[in-house]
Amino acid sequence: MLKIEDLTVEVNGKILLHDVNLEVEKGYTNVLFGPNGAGKSALMRTIMGFSEYRVVKGRILFNGEDITHLPVDERARRGLGIMMQRPPDMAGIKLRDLVKVTSKGKKDPEALAEKLDMKRFLDRDVNVGFSGGEIKRSELLQLAAQNPSLYLLDEPESGVDLVSIEQVGMTIKELLAEGMECPGERGTKGKSALIITHTGQVLDYVQADRGYILCNGTVMCSGNPLKMLEEIKNKGYQECITCRLTR
């Protein structure tokens, strides 16, 4: 569904990502690990098409189409959806109205919000005065309304308390399974996802198929996400960098 080939990206004349190769198959979930400042959020925003992230080399393919230079709205229409780590406050825009517009009027905001315990927030300005967990649930509510085929989730556990993390994790699991009647339909009817995670808590709820480690602006390695997470916890990211340099 998503294929990134030799991607190099700059912001304000500075190279943030270089020679990145990564892919996500239809119906599967991949996770992206990496230290702070490695370029993980920059990669997500580049995939989504944020204008300040300029692709200087390589390309981004989505469902076989080259979307490297498409604007954000065109990517969203094609089925890309993003949860940012810290989205902006939207003073003057009610969450109810945003959900209606995002779903093109096809879904009931009340019903969607009830699942996420967000009904009392529908008539509040988007994210204004929300706690960390409330912001995450607001983002998931908007994604549920959009119903993308590929979810880009930037640290869904960040700023979420222990009570809310289960709700966030279970909601992500349900969103990725939407349209499936049984696990065997995962590769044909299931949603795809690329998830940035530091703690790995989201993996308690979501089945991850492949992990990538991004360090110093490029993908160092890929493999079993749970094994990779254990290695990171035990040895940190320097082990991965050293391994790459000694190949």
Backbone bond lengths (Angstrom), bond angles and torsions (degrees), N, CA, C in turn:
res aa  C-N    CA-C-N  psi(-1)  N-CA   C-N-CA  omega(-1)  CA-C   N-CA-C  phi
1 M - - - 1.457 - - 1.528 111.23 -
2 L 1.335 116.31 -44.10 1.469 121.77 178.37 1.521 108.94 -122.48
3 K 1.315 115.18 130.81 1.464 119.66 176.60 1.523 109.19 -137.72
4 I 1.323 115.82 123.37 1.459 121.84 179.60 1.520 108.14 -111.47
5 E 1.318 116.30 125.85 1.457 121.43 -174.23 1.524 111.40 -121.51
6 D 1.326 116.32 117.41 1.470 123.51 172.39 1.526 112.38 47.10
7 L 1.308 117.11 45.99 1.466 122.17 -172.10 1.535 111.91 -80.78
8 T 1.315 115.24 126.18 1.462 122.03 173.94 1.522 107.94 -124.48
9 V 1.339 115.95 130.58 1.467 121.70 -171.29 1.519 110.32 -132.72
10 E 1.352 114.97 139.90 1.463 119.27 176.33 1.524 110.67 -126.57
11 V 1.325 114.73 152.90 1.462 122.66 173.96 1.517 107.43 -132.27
12 N 1.324 116.20 123.56 1.470 121.39 -179.08 1.528 112.13 52.62
13 G 1.320 115.55 41.03 1.457 120.86 176.56 1.514 115.24 81.30
14 K 1.330 118.22 -0.14 1.463 121.96 -179.32 1.524 109.87 -108.32
15 I 1.333 116.42 130.09 1.458 121.25 178.50 1.531 108.91 -75.56
16 L 1.339 115.83 120.88 1.464 120.87 178.44 1.526 111.96 -102.31
17 L 1.324 116.39 -32.37 1.459 121.89 179.74 1.517 109.09 -130.63
18 H 1.323 116.37 143.27 1.467 117.53 177.77 1.531 110.18 -144.59
19 D 1.322 114.69 134.02 1.467 123.38 173.94 1.532 112.41 52.92
20 V 1.323 115.92 45.99 1.465 120.98 -179.46 1.528 109.76 -84.58
21 N 1.330 115.52 129.70 1.462 122.37 174.18 1.522 108.45 -126.06
22 L 1.333 116.00 129.53 1.466 120.72 -174.38 1.518 107.84 -164.42
23 E 1.346 116.70 149.43 1.460 118.76 175.59 1.517 110.94 -148.71
24 V 1.330 114.99 156.43 1.463 123.11 177.03 1.524 107.27 -132.21
25 E 1.328 116.16 122.39 1.457 119.52 179.77 1.528 111.06 -81.06
26 K 1.305 116.25 157.31 1.466 122.27 -179.97 1.525 110.07 -59.30
27 G 1.344 115.59 128.33 1.450 121.32 176.85 1.514 115.12 83.39
28 Y 1.323 117.44 3.22 1.462 120.47 -176.16 1.526 111.64 -117.92
29 T 1.332 114.20 161.81 1.460 121.04 -176.29 1.518 109.97 -121.22
30 N 1.315 116.06 125.34 1.458 122.03 175.58 1.522 109.72 -114.61
31 V 1.321 115.88 149.63 1.462 120.63 179.72 1.517 109.85 -118.14
32 L 1.320 114.98 150.29 1.454 122.47 -177.64 1.525 108.54 -120.98
33 F 1.332 116.00 114.79 1.455 122.51 176.99 1.529 109.09 -100.60
34 G 1.330 115.40 161.13 1.458 119.63 175.29 1.507 111.15 162.24
35 P 1.338 117.56 153.45 1.464 121.12 178.77 1.514 111.68 -70.06
36 N 1.325 116.58 166.58 1.462 120.78 175.08 1.520 110.12 -57.95
37 G 1.335 116.06 138.35 1.464 120.27 177.61 1.507 114.32 81.99
38 A 1.326 117.66 6.41 1.465 120.16 -177.55 1.523 112.33 -76.05
39 G 1.343 116.91 -22.75 1.462 120.35 -179.18 1.513 113.85 112.40
40 K 1.336 117.50 13.11 1.469 120.53 -176.68 1.528 112.01 -64.95
41 S 1.328 116.73 -49.38 1.471 119.64 179.26 1.523 110.84 -65.63
42 A 1.339 116.43 -35.16 1.466 120.14 177.23 1.524 110.57 -61.59
43 L 1.334 116.84 -38.65 1.462 120.02 178.46 1.525 110.72 -65.20
44 M 1.332 116.80 -44.81 1.464 120.46 178.53 1.534 110.77 -58.50
45 R 1.310 115.83 -46.12 1.465 119.99 -176.76 1.520 111.44 -69.24
46 T 1.318 116.34 -31.19 1.466 120.00 175.42 1.525 110.42 -67.34
47 I 1.329 116.59 -43.70 1.467 120.58 178.04 1.523 110.62 -59.46
48 M 1.351 115.70 -38.98 1.463 120.52 -178.41 1.530 111.92 -77.60
49 G 1.348 117.01 -19.05 1.453 119.44 174.63 1.513 116.17 97.00
50 F 1.336 118.13 21.60 1.467 120.56 177.63 1.530 109.09 -59.67
51 S 1.323 115.52 131.15 1.463 120.71 -165.57 1.523 115.13 -64.30
52 E 1.347 118.04 -26.87 1.464 118.51 -177.15 1.528 113.30 -75.96
53 Y 1.346 115.95 -10.20 1.464 120.25 179.94 1.526 108.46 -97.06
54 R 1.317 116.44 104.70 1.467 121.72 -172.52 1.521 110.84 -98.92
55 V 1.325 115.28 121.62 1.462 120.55 177.62 1.528 108.63 -79.37
56 V 1.324 116.28 119.70 1.462 120.53 -179.88 1.531 112.03 -103.55
57 K 1.340 115.08 -14.81 1.473 119.32 177.03 1.518 108.68 -158.36
58 G 1.324 115.85 150.64 1.458 120.73 177.29 1.517 112.73 88.83
59 R 1.328 115.51 -173.51 1.453 118.93 -178.62 1.531 111.37 -153.82
60 I 1.342 114.30 162.21 1.460 123.08 178.38 1.521 107.61 -119.57
61 L 1.323 116.49 122.02 1.458 121.70 179.29 1.522 109.13 -110.44
62 F 1.334 116.53 132.31 1.458 121.91 177.50 1.516 108.18 -127.84
63 N 1.329 116.66 116.93 1.464 121.68 -174.30 1.522 111.92 53.13
64 G 1.320 114.96 38.05 1.451 120.72 177.01 1.513 115.42 83.60
65 E 1.341 117.67 -6.42 1.462 121.48 -179.38 1.529 110.33 -98.97
66 D 1.305 116.76 136.94 1.456 121.50 176.42 1.530 108.84 -76.08
67 I 1.336 116.51 110.43 1.476 121.17 -178.62 1.526 111.41 -109.09
68 T 1.327 117.37 14.36 1.465 122.16 -172.26 1.514 113.07 -50.35
69 H 1.322 117.17 -38.42 1.463 120.16 -173.73 1.539 112.87 -115.60
70 L 1.315 116.93 16.09 1.462 119.79 175.83 1.527 110.62 -77.70
71 P 1.343 118.64 146.49 1.469 121.04 176.32 1.531 111.17 -72.29
72 V 1.331 115.30 166.09 1.468 121.76 -176.09 1.521 112.26 -54.23
73 D 1.340 117.14 -46.73 1.464 119.41 -174.59 1.521 112.44 -63.58
74 E 1.336 117.06 -35.10 1.458 120.06 178.77 1.529 110.62 -69.01
75 R 1.312 116.84 -35.22 1.477 120.20 178.29 1.528 109.82 -68.73
76 A 1.331 116.09 -39.60 1.466 119.91 178.18 1.528 110.46 -63.16
77 R 1.329 116.76 -41.58 1.467 120.46 179.23 1.524 111.86 -63.33
78 R 1.328 116.43 -29.33 1.460 120.63 -179.76 1.528 112.62 -82.28
79 G 1.347 116.57 -9.83 1.463 118.33 174.67 1.502 116.52 117.39
80 L 1.339 118.29 17.58 1.460 121.89 174.34 1.524 109.49 -96.00
81 G 1.324 116.74 133.92 1.462 121.12 177.18 1.516 109.95 -135.77
82 I 1.332 117.20 143.71 1.464 120.33 -174.97 1.523 111.92 -128.61
83 M 1.336 115.66 140.29 1.458 123.17 166.68 1.527 106.19 -110.29
84 M 1.320 116.20 114.79 1.457 119.63 -179.56 1.520 110.80 -83.46
85 Q 1.323 115.62 155.05 1.456 120.15 179.33 1.525 111.49 -63.27
86 R 1.319 116.48 -42.16 1.466 120.32 176.16 1.518 108.64 -140.93
87 P 1.329 116.67 88.35 1.466 120.23 -179.68 1.520 111.27 -70.43
88 P 1.309 118.10 159.01 1.463 120.87 -179.06 1.523 112.28 -74.07
89 D 1.334 116.14 154.29 1.464 121.03 168.74 1.528 107.99 -71.62
90 M 1.336 115.93 145.87 1.459 120.38 179.92 1.522 108.96 -123.48
91 A 1.321 115.76 78.34 1.463 120.66 -179.71 1.517 110.26 -63.87
92 G 1.346 115.73 131.89 1.460 120.86 178.71 1.508 114.07 92.58
93 I 1.342 117.47 -4.62 1.466 121.10 178.48 1.524 108.61 -115.46
94 K 1.311 117.27 117.56 1.451 121.65 -179.66 1.535 110.39 -76.99
95 L 1.318 115.27 141.41 1.455 119.93 179.90 1.527 111.15 -59.35
96 R 1.321 117.47 -37.90 1.463 121.60 178.48 1.529 111.12 -57.13
97 D 1.339 116.14 -46.41 1.465 120.74 -177.99 1.522 111.17 -66.52
98 L 1.344 116.29 -38.34 1.462 119.71 179.82 1.527 110.69 -65.48
99 V 1.326 116.37 -40.76 1.466 120.52 178.31 1.528 110.88 -64.18
100 K 1.333 117.25 -41.33 1.468 121.06 178.07 1.519 111.51 -60.61
101 V 1.329 115.75 -46.80 1.463 120.24 -178.69 1.528 110.58 -65.88
102 T 1.325 115.91 -42.89 1.460 120.34 -177.39 1.523 111.68 -62.82
103 S 1.325 116.46 -37.15 1.469 120.01 -179.82 1.528 112.20 -87.78
104 K 1.333 116.82 -0.35 1.473 122.29 -177.15 1.529 110.85 58.25
105 G 1.336 115.12 33.16 1.451 120.71 177.89 1.507 115.52 73.95
106 K 1.335 117.38 8.74 1.461 121.04 -175.37 1.525 113.00 -86.63
107 K 1.333 116.99 -16.55 1.462 119.40 -176.17 1.521 110.53 -126.02
108 D 1.314 115.40 148.65 1.452 122.34 -178.67 1.528 109.82 -83.01
109 P 1.348 118.53 115.12 1.459 120.59 -179.64 1.527 113.42 -56.29
110 E 1.321 116.79 -36.47 1.466 120.94 -178.70 1.535 110.26 -63.21
111 A 1.320 116.65 -45.84 1.465 120.58 -178.59 1.524 111.52 -66.07
112 L 1.337 116.41 -42.69 1.460 119.87 178.39 1.523 111.23 -64.21
113 A 1.333 116.46 -42.79 1.461 121.65 -176.87 1.521 112.14 -68.32
114 E 1.328 116.49 -31.42 1.468 119.71 -177.96 1.524 111.16 -63.11
115 K 1.321 117.07 -38.84 1.460 121.01 179.86 1.528 111.75 -61.74
116 L 1.329 116.93 -30.11 1.460 121.64 -176.20 1.529 112.89 -105.27
117 D 1.330 116.43 11.44 1.465 121.25 -177.75 1.534 110.27 54.52
118 M 1.338 115.92 45.34 1.463 121.12 -176.96 1.527 112.79 -119.01
119 K 1.342 118.78 8.97 1.465 120.37 -176.96 1.523 111.72 -59.32
120 R 1.322 117.11 -37.62 1.464 119.75 -177.35 1.519 112.63 -73.46
121 F 1.336 116.81 -7.33 1.465 120.77 179.66 1.533 112.31 -100.64
122 L 1.328 118.07 -7.23 1.461 120.92 -172.78 1.522 113.22 -60.43
123 D 1.313 117.67 -32.42 1.466 120.39 -178.43 1.522 112.98 -101.79
124 R 1.344 115.10 19.75 1.461 120.50 173.35 1.522 110.04 -104.17
125 D 1.328 116.50 156.22 1.462 120.54 176.05 1.527 109.72 -63.29
126 V 1.318 115.99 139.73 1.463 121.73 -173.51 1.531 111.89 -58.28
127 N 1.329 115.17 118.56 1.468 124.86 174.43 1.528 114.90 71.14
128 V 1.319 119.04 -7.47 1.461 121.33 -176.68 1.534 109.11 -71.82
129 G 1.326 116.50 115.10 1.452 121.71 -179.41 1.511 114.45 77.39
130 F 1.315 118.15 8.42 1.460 121.67 179.79 1.532 109.62 -77.32
131 S 1.333 117.03 147.21 1.461 121.51 171.81 1.530 109.13 -76.89
132 G 1.340 116.48 174.05 1.458 119.75 179.69 1.513 112.65 -58.13
133 G 1.335 116.33 -45.93 1.463 119.83 179.45 1.511 113.01 -66.48
134 E 1.332 116.72 -36.17 1.466 120.96 178.71 1.523 111.24 -67.25
135 I 1.322 116.42 -36.76 1.466 120.01 177.06 1.530 110.24 -64.06
136 K 1.337 117.01 -42.93 1.466 120.03 179.05 1.523 110.65 -62.35
137 R 1.319 116.58 -42.02 1.461 119.84 -179.78 1.527 110.84 -68.66
138 S 1.333 116.48 -33.99 1.459 120.75 175.48 1.532 110.53 -63.39
139 E 1.319 116.35 -43.14 1.464 120.98 178.27 1.531 110.97 -63.02
140 L 1.340 115.97 -42.61 1.459 119.75 179.40 1.518 111.55 -66.79
141 L 1.316 116.62 -34.93 1.461 120.92 176.60 1.528 110.19 -62.17
142 Q 1.317 116.53 -42.96 1.462 120.19 178.93 1.524 111.26 -66.50
143 L 1.345 116.61 -38.09 1.457 120.08 177.86 1.528 111.14 -67.71
144 A 1.345 116.11 -38.34 1.465 119.38 177.01 1.525 110.48 -60.86
145 A 1.323 116.43 -37.16 1.465 120.90 178.16 1.527 110.97 -69.33
146 Q 1.315 117.08 -40.51 1.465 121.09 -178.88 1.526 111.45 -70.79
147 N 1.356 115.97 -39.38 1.464 122.09 -178.64 1.530 111.87 57.05
148 P 1.341 117.81 58.30 1.467 119.95 179.26 1.522 111.35 -72.83
149 S 1.316 116.97 166.36 1.463 120.48 175.53 1.518 111.62 -92.48
150 L 1.346 117.47 -19.63 1.466 121.88 175.44 1.523 108.82 -129.84
151 Y 1.330 115.65 121.61 1.460 122.21 179.16 1.523 110.02 -97.64
152 L 1.334 116.50 128.35 1.459 123.03 173.18 1.527 106.62 -108.23
153 L 1.325 117.48 107.99 1.461 122.08 -172.27 1.520 109.88 -116.06
154 D 1.330 115.80 111.11 1.463 121.80 -176.72 1.531 109.73 -95.64
155 E 1.321 115.09 100.97 1.464 123.60 178.04 1.536 112.91 51.25
156 P 1.315 117.23 67.16 1.465 119.78 -179.53 1.526 113.67 -62.94
157 E 1.349 118.15 -19.55 1.471 120.42 -179.96 1.526 112.59 -86.33
158 S 1.327 117.37 -15.09 1.464 121.20 -173.06 1.526 111.98 -62.15
159 G 1.340 116.07 126.42 1.460 121.07 177.07 1.514 114.55 74.86
160 V 1.332 117.03 11.06 1.463 121.69 -177.89 1.523 109.49 -103.76
161 D 1.339 117.05 131.70 1.462 119.75 179.67 1.524 110.22 -75.45
162 L 1.334 115.64 170.38 1.460 120.89 -174.36 1.526 112.42 -64.46
163 V 1.329 116.93 -28.42 1.459 120.12 178.82 1.528 110.56 -71.71
164 S 1.336 115.84 -40.41 1.467 120.46 -175.57 1.519 113.25 -79.95
165 I 1.338 117.90 -23.85 1.458 119.34 -174.14 1.526 111.35 -62.83
166 E 1.330 117.66 -34.91 1.460 119.84 178.00 1.531 110.62 -65.69
167 Q 1.315 116.46 -41.02 1.464 120.21 179.42 1.519 110.64 -65.26
168 V 1.329 116.15 -43.39 1.467 120.70 178.33 1.530 109.94 -63.27
169 G 1.345 116.75 -47.17 1.455 120.94 -178.44 1.517 112.85 -62.45
170 M 1.326 116.82 -43.61 1.457 120.67 -179.72 1.529 111.38 -68.05
171 T 1.344 116.54 -35.45 1.465 119.72 177.81 1.521 110.98 -64.92
172 I 1.329 116.60 -43.14 1.465 120.39 177.58 1.526 110.06 -60.30
173 K 1.324 116.05 -43.81 1.466 120.87 178.50 1.529 110.70 -58.15
174 E 1.332 116.76 -44.92 1.469 121.07 -179.33 1.518 111.76 -66.88
175 L 1.335 117.42 -39.86 1.457 120.35 179.47 1.520 111.46 -63.51
176 L 1.332 116.38 -40.28 1.462 120.07 -178.82 1.526 111.68 -71.01
177 A 1.333 116.98 -23.39 1.473 120.78 -179.38 1.521 112.83 -92.82
178 E 1.342 117.67 -2.53 1.463 120.05 -176.75 1.527 111.16 -59.72
179 G 1.314 115.25 131.98 1.460 120.48 -179.43 1.515 113.65 95.85
180 M 1.347 116.48 -12.99 1.464 120.94 179.80 1.520 110.42 -92.78
181 E 1.317 116.18 140.45 1.464 121.11 174.51 1.520 112.06 -102.10
182 C 1.337 115.96 -19.13 1.460 120.54 177.19 1.527 108.29 -155.58
183 P 1.360 118.25 158.30 1.468 120.99 -178.26 1.518 114.05 -57.04
184 G 1.339 116.96 -27.21 1.454 119.99 -178.85 1.520 114.17 -67.21
185 E 1.340 116.45 -13.74 1.471 120.15 179.93 1.529 111.91 -90.92
186 R 1.307 116.70 5.34 1.459 121.16 -173.15 1.530 113.41 -54.66
187 G 1.322 116.88 -45.43 1.452 120.34 -176.74 1.514 114.76 -75.44
188 T 1.342 117.54 -12.80 1.463 120.40 -178.25 1.528 112.72 -111.13
189 K 1.352 116.93 -38.42 1.455 120.21 -176.21 1.534 113.50 -114.72
190 G 1.321 117.37 -15.42 1.459 120.46 -177.62 1.516 112.47 -71.97
191 K 1.318 115.87 159.09 1.456 121.63 176.39 1.532 109.99 -83.87
192 S 1.315 116.01 158.71 1.461 121.62 176.60 1.519 109.59 -106.35
193 A 1.336 115.90 157.60 1.462 119.39 179.76 1.518 111.21 -151.45
194 L 1.330 114.06 148.29 1.458 122.62 168.54 1.523 105.37 -125.06
195 I 1.336 116.09 117.66 1.460 121.27 -172.13 1.518 110.79 -120.02
196 I 1.325 116.43 126.82 1.459 121.60 169.85 1.521 108.18 -86.06
197 T 1.325 117.20 130.06 1.458 120.23 176.79 1.519 110.55 -143.19
198 H 1.331 115.98 137.05 1.467 122.10 174.04 1.522 110.20 -95.47
199 T 1.329 115.80 -47.68 1.459 120.59 -173.52 1.520 112.88 -85.74
200 G 1.326 117.28 -25.16 1.456 120.76 -176.41 1.515 113.65 81.90
201 Q 1.349 118.00 3.18 1.466 120.32 -177.43 1.525 112.75 -60.02
202 V 1.323 116.69 -34.29 1.465 119.80 -178.38 1.526 111.08 -62.57
203 L 1.334 116.90 -23.74 1.464 120.55 -179.20 1.529 112.48 -73.08
204 D 1.331 116.83 -9.80 1.463 120.40 172.67 1.529 111.04 -71.08
205 Y 1.325 116.71 -17.99 1.461 121.60 -174.81 1.524 113.28 -119.38
206 V 1.326 116.98 -26.64 1.462 121.97 -174.11 1.521 109.94 -114.37
207 Q 1.316 116.59 131.68 1.462 120.65 176.81 1.524 109.32 -76.96
208 A 1.325 116.38 115.07 1.464 121.25 179.23 1.527 109.01 -100.22
209 D 1.313 115.57 138.87 1.461 120.52 -174.23 1.524 113.36 -101.56
210 R 1.311 116.26 -30.75 1.466 119.46 -178.48 1.520 109.34 -150.82
211 G 1.306 115.23 143.02 1.453 120.36 177.22 1.516 111.71 -114.93
212 Y 1.318 115.40 148.07 1.462 122.35 174.04 1.526 108.73 -126.46
213 I 1.323 116.16 144.23 1.458 120.52 173.96 1.520 108.37 -113.37
214 L 1.344 115.02 122.36 1.465 121.86 179.68 1.525 108.14 -107.88
215 C 1.310 117.20 119.73 1.468 123.04 176.94 1.524 108.76 -136.19
216 N 1.325 115.41 142.42 1.470 120.46 176.93 1.525 112.58 52.77
217 G 1.339 115.76 35.19 1.455 120.27 172.70 1.505 116.09 82.87
218 T 1.346 118.50 8.58 1.451 119.17 179.48 1.521 110.20 -146.24
219 V 1.321 117.26 160.63 1.459 121.63 178.18 1.522 108.92 -78.35
220 M 1.346 115.28 120.94 1.460 120.95 -178.27 1.530 111.76 -85.12
221 C 1.348 116.35 -40.90 1.455 119.52 -177.05 1.517 109.71 -163.83
222 S 1.327 115.74 170.74 1.463 121.59 176.35 1.513 108.31 -143.00
223 G 1.348 115.70 161.42 1.452 118.49 -179.60 1.514 111.35 168.12
224 N 1.335 115.90 -158.35 1.458 122.65 179.15 1.527 109.30 -65.49
225 P 1.334 119.18 119.42 1.466 120.49 -172.96 1.523 114.61 -63.63
226 L 1.325 117.75 -37.30 1.461 120.09 -178.80 1.532 111.25 -70.10
227 K 1.329 116.50 -39.37 1.466 120.19 176.37 1.530 110.50 -66.22
228 M 1.326 116.16 -39.54 1.461 120.54 179.05 1.525 110.70 -63.78
229 L 1.333 116.32 -42.44 1.457 120.85 179.57 1.522 110.72 -62.18
230 E 1.323 116.84 -40.94 1.469 120.66 178.88 1.531 110.78 -63.65
231 E 1.332 116.37 -41.62 1.460 120.99 178.00 1.528 111.36 -63.37
232 I 1.322 115.94 -41.15 1.469 120.32 179.36 1.524 110.04 -63.92
233 K 1.330 116.54 -43.18 1.469 120.08 179.59 1.521 111.63 -62.75
234 N 1.343 116.59 -37.17 1.456 120.73 -176.13 1.521 113.55 -83.34
235 K 1.339 116.71 -35.13 1.460 119.65 -170.20 1.526 114.41 -124.38
236 G 1.342 117.08 -10.72 1.456 119.49 -178.54 1.516 112.10 77.65
237 Y 1.326 115.27 -177.07 1.465 120.31 -177.00 1.515 113.74 -83.73
238 Q 1.322 117.75 -18.14 1.455 119.91 -179.03 1.512 111.50 -61.82
239 E 1.337 116.32 -33.07 1.464 120.80 178.07 1.526 110.84 -60.06
240 C 1.337 116.22 -40.28 1.462 121.16 179.62 1.530 110.67 -67.31
241 I 1.330 116.02 -42.74 1.467 120.33 179.03 1.515 110.87 -63.22
242 T 1.348 116.67 -43.85 1.466 121.29 179.52 1.507 110.99 -63.62
243 C 1.350 116.55 -41.82 1.459 121.41 178.58 1.523 110.54 -59.62
244 R 1.321 116.42 -43.79 1.479 121.12 -179.12 1.533 110.51 -63.74
245 L 1.334 116.47 -40.60 1.460 120.43 -176.27 1.523 112.59 -71.64
246 T 1.348 116.42 -25.52 1.467 119.60 -176.14 1.525 113.28 -95.38
247 R 1.345 116.43 2.48 1.464 118.74 178.97 1.516 110.37 -66.02
